[in-house]
Amino acid sequence: MLYDVRTYRCQPGTIAAQLKLYKEHGWDVQRKHLGEPLVYGQVETGDVNSYIHIWVYESAADRENRRKNMVADPLWQVFLKHSAAAGNLILQTNTLVKPAPFFDPEARSAK
C-alpha cells in the first residue's frame, strides 16, 4: 500500500475560489481515475491557506498507471487550464508514504 499525501498552498484569500474551481472541474474526473481519496481537507491551523488530499494506491506502479490515465483525460486538462489561469496556487508538495511494518490499515476499517 502507498499513500500519496498532497499539500497545496494558495495565495491568501483565494482558497475558497480554488476549491470551488476544483469541485466544478476536477473532483469528478480525479475520482474517476484515482478512486475516492482517504482525506480531502482544508487546513484549520498553521498554514490556513492550504488544503490536503491523501490518495491510496496498491503500489507505485498502480499510482503511476492511474495518474497517467488521469493526465491523459481531456477533462483533467480542462481543470488544469482553469487552475493555471486562476493563479491561486503558489506551492505544491507531494509525499509518498508507505505504512509502518506494524500498521494494518485494514484493521482500522474493521472497527
ABEGO torsion letter per residue (X at the ends): XBBBBBBBBBBBGAAAAAAAAAAAAAAAAAAAAAEBBABBBBBABEBAABBBBBBBBABAAAAAAAAAAAAABAAAAAAAAAAAAAGABABBBBBBBBBBAABBAAAAAAX
